[in-house]
Amino acid sequence: MTRIRALTALSLAVLVPAGFAAKHYAGWGHVWLNDSFAGALYVVFWILVGLALAPRARPGLIAGIVLAATCALEVLQLVDLAPLVALRRNYLGRVLVGSTFVISDFLYYAIGAVAGWAWAAWLRRKAAPPA
């Protein structure tokens, strides 16, 4: 395993539990944390997965692709296509493709894209061999 992939795996090992914790938090501010903030973490997750799969790709490119895909999935929540309806019947499907269109989610996806880009760029710098 390359250094970048190891650092990305470690990052994902921290991010995934944090994301599920945000999605299931029940205290003060839970609606915002469960829905909006968790959306930003979702985007960061996919950017890090992209970095793990393509460690030589530019973090900005990965972030842009993930942001575009996430926004497309949000728009698809307006459509009741049979495969999407089937996916939304279980928890994992709802987490992956969403179930309700909320226009403010685009803001949190953008925030997640910037945060994920910064995180991926930082990981790339940390994984680079010393000069």
C-alpha positions as a Markdown table, in Angstrom:
| # | Residue | x | y | z |
|---|---|---|---|---|
| 1 | Met | 0.0 | 0.0 | 0.0 |
| 2 | Thr | 1.4 | 3.4 | -0.9 |
| 3 | Arg | 1.8 | 6.1 | 1.7 |
| 4 | Ile | -1.0 | 8.2 | 0.2 |
| 5 | Arg | -3.4 | 5.2 | 0.3 |
| 6 | Ala | -2.4 | 4.4 | 3.9 |
| 7 | Leu | -3.0 | 8.0 | 5.0 |
| 8 | Thr | -6.3 | 8.1 | 3.1 |
| 9 | Ala | -7.4 | 4.8 | 4.7 |
| 10 | Leu | -6.6 | 6.2 | 8.2 |
| 11 | Ser | -8.6 | 9.3 | 7.3 |
| 12 | Leu | -11.5 | 7.3 | 6.2 |
| 13 | Ala | -11.3 | 5.2 | 9.4 |
| 14 | Val | -11.8 | 8.4 | 11.4 |
| 15 | Leu | -14.3 | 10.0 | 9.0 |
| 16 | Val | -16.8 | 7.1 | 8.6 |
| 17 | Pro | -17.6 | 6.8 | 12.3 |
| 18 | Ala | -17.8 | 10.6 | 12.6 |
| 19 | Gly | -20.2 | 10.6 | 9.6 |
| 20 | Phe | -22.5 | 8.0 | 11.1 |
| 21 | Ala | -22.4 | 9.7 | 14.4 |
| 22 | Ala | -23.4 | 13.0 | 12.8 |
| 23 | Lys | -26.2 | 11.2 | 10.9 |
| 24 | His | -27.6 | 9.6 | 14.2 |
| 25 | Tyr | -26.9 | 12.3 | 16.7 |
| 26 | Ala | -30.0 | 13.1 | 18.7 |
| 27 | Gly | -29.1 | 16.1 | 20.9 |
| 28 | Trp | -29.3 | 19.8 | 20.5 |
| 29 | Gly | -29.1 | 20.8 | 16.8 |
| 30 | His | -29.7 | 17.3 | 15.6 |
| 31 | Val | -31.8 | 18.2 | 12.6 |
| 32 | Trp | -29.0 | 20.4 | 11.2 |
| 33 | Leu | -26.3 | 17.9 | 12.1 |
| 34 | Asn | -28.2 | 14.9 | 10.8 |
| 35 | Asp | -29.1 | 16.5 | 7.5 |
| 36 | Ser | -27.0 | 19.4 | 6.5 |
| 37 | Phe | -23.6 | 18.8 | 8.2 |
| 38 | Ala | -23.7 | 15.1 | 7.4 |
| 39 | Gly | -24.1 | 16.0 | 3.7 |
| 40 | Ala | -20.8 | 17.9 | 3.8 |
| 41 | Leu | -19.1 | 14.8 | 5.4 |
| 42 | Tyr | -20.7 | 12.6 | 2.7 |
| 43 | Val | -18.9 | 14.7 | 0.1 |
| 44 | Val | -15.6 | 14.6 | 2.0 |
| 45 | Phe | -15.9 | 10.8 | 2.2 |
| 46 | Trp | -16.3 | 10.4 | -1.5 |
| 47 | Ile | -13.4 | 12.7 | -2.2 |
| 48 | Leu | -11.2 | 10.6 | 0.0 |
| 49 | Val | -12.4 | 7.4 | -1.7 |
| 50 | Gly | -11.6 | 9.0 | -5.0 |
| 51 | Leu | -8.1 | 9.9 | -3.7 |
| 52 | Ala | -7.6 | 6.3 | -2.6 |
| 53 | Leu | -8.7 | 5.0 | -6.0 |
| 54 | Ala | -6.7 | 7.5 | -8.0 |
| 55 | Pro | -3.8 | 8.8 | -5.7 |
| 56 | Arg | -2.1 | 10.6 | -8.6 |
| 57 | Ala | -5.3 | 12.6 | -9.5 |
| 58 | Arg | -5.4 | 16.3 | -8.5 |
| 59 | Pro | -7.5 | 16.8 | -5.4 |
| 60 | Gly | -9.3 | 19.7 | -7.1 |
| 61 | Leu | -10.4 | 17.4 | -10.0 |
| 62 | Ile | -11.6 | 14.7 | -7.6 |
| 63 | Ala | -13.5 | 17.3 | -5.5 |
| 64 | Gly | -15.1 | 18.7 | -8.7 |
| 65 | Ile | -16.2 | 15.3 | -9.9 |
| 66 | Val | -17.6 | 14.4 | -6.5 |
| 67 | Leu | -19.4 | 17.7 | -6.2 |
| 68 | Ala | -21.0 | 17.3 | -9.6 |
| 69 | Ala | -22.1 | 13.7 | -8.9 |
| 70 | Thr | -23.5 | 14.7 | -5.5 |
| 71 | Cys | -25.4 | 17.6 | -6.9 |
| 72 | Ala | -26.8 | 15.3 | -9.7 |
| 73 | Leu | -27.9 | 12.8 | -7.0 |
| 74 | Glu | -29.7 | 15.6 | -5.2 |
| 75 | Val | -31.6 | 16.6 | -8.3 |
| 76 | Leu | -32.4 | 12.9 | -8.9 |
| 77 | Gln | -34.3 | 13.0 | -5.6 |
| 78 | Leu | -37.0 | 14.9 | -7.5 |
| 79 | Val | -37.5 | 11.8 | -9.8 |
| 80 | Asp | -39.2 | 8.6 | -8.8 |
| 81 | Leu | -37.3 | 6.2 | -11.1 |
| 82 | Ala | -37.9 | 2.5 | -10.2 |
| 83 | Pro | -34.2 | 1.7 | -9.4 |
| 84 | Leu | -33.9 | 4.8 | -7.2 |
| 85 | Val | -37.2 | 4.0 | -5.4 |
| 86 | Ala | -35.9 | 0.4 | -4.8 |
| 87 | Leu | -32.6 | 1.7 | -3.4 |
| 88 | Arg | -34.4 | 4.2 | -1.1 |
| 89 | Arg | -36.3 | 1.4 | 0.6 |
| 90 | Asn | -33.3 | 0.5 | 2.8 |
| 91 | Tyr | -31.1 | 2.5 | 5.1 |
| 92 | Leu | -27.9 | 2.1 | 3.0 |
| 93 | Gly | -29.7 | 3.2 | -0.2 |
| 94 | Arg | -31.2 | 6.3 | 1.5 |
| 95 | Val | -27.7 | 7.2 | 2.8 |
| 96 | Leu | -26.1 | 6.7 | -0.6 |
| 97 | Val | -28.7 | 8.3 | -2.9 |
| 98 | Gly | -30.8 | 10.3 | -0.5 |
| 99 | Ser | -34.6 | 10.4 | -0.3 |
| 100 | Thr | -35.7 | 14.1 | -0.2 |
| 101 | Phe | -34.7 | 17.0 | -2.3 |
| 102 | Val | -33.6 | 20.0 | -0.2 |
| 103 | Ile | -32.1 | 23.0 | -2.1 |
| 104 | Ser | -29.9 | 24.1 | 0.8 |
| 105 | Asp | -28.0 | 20.8 | 0.6 |
| 106 | Phe | -26.1 | 22.2 | -2.4 |
| 107 | Leu | -24.4 | 24.7 | 0.0 |
| 108 | Tyr | -23.3 | 21.9 | 2.3 |
| 109 | Tyr | -22.1 | 19.8 | -0.7 |
| 110 | Ala | -20.0 | 22.8 | -1.7 |
| 111 | Ile | -18.6 | 23.2 | 1.8 |
| 112 | Gly | -17.8 | 19.5 | 1.8 |
| 113 | Ala | -16.1 | 19.8 | -1.6 |
| 114 | Val | -13.9 | 22.6 | -0.3 |
| 115 | Ala | -13.1 | 20.7 | 2.9 |
| 116 | Gly | -12.5 | 17.5 | 1.1 |
| 117 | Trp | -10.2 | 19.2 | -1.5 |
| 118 | Ala | -8.2 | 20.8 | 1.4 |
| 119 | Trp | -8.0 | 17.4 | 3.2 |
| 120 | Ala | -6.9 | 15.5 | 0.1 |
| 121 | Ala | -4.4 | 18.2 | -0.8 |
| 122 | Trp | -3.0 | 18.0 | 2.8 |
| 123 | Leu | -2.8 | 14.2 | 2.5 |
| 124 | Arg | -0.9 | 14.5 | -0.8 |
| 125 | Arg | 1.6 | 16.9 | 0.8 |
| 126 | Lys | 2.1 | 14.6 | 3.8 |
| 127 | Ala | 2.6 | 11.6 | 1.6 |
| 128 | Ala | 5.1 | 13.3 | -0.7 |
| 129 | Pro | 8.7 | 12.2 | -0.3 |
| 130 | Pro | 10.9 | 14.7 | 1.6 |
| 131 | Ala | 12.6 | 17.1 | -0.7 |
